């Protein structure tokens, strides 16, 4: 099954990405916090972009015959989001596909175990 290696690779990438950015040392100076107010239009645009990216990642995973998440091409719909958000999207899509597959298998087993009259 090709989703298991993709899930494992995506999880590993996410873990490595998050741990590579961490540091045990405190920075000498902390940057001043910035405050921004998001307008409803900006929020809606960001949500629409995130959904478009999620849909594109789903289609890319379905149509790419690879088991290596690092070699998945980044869809153009995901150009506006950060690499970290992109990796989270890939991981979420793979997890949802795995859940859907498990649900379908569970239903098939239940259907097979149910006697027909």
Secondary structure by P-SEA (a helix, b strand, c coil): caaaaaaaaaaaaaaaaaaaacccccccccccbbbbbbcaaaaaaaaaaaaaaaaaaaaaaaacccccccccccccccccccaaaaaaaaaaaaaaaaaaaaaaaaaaaaaaacccc
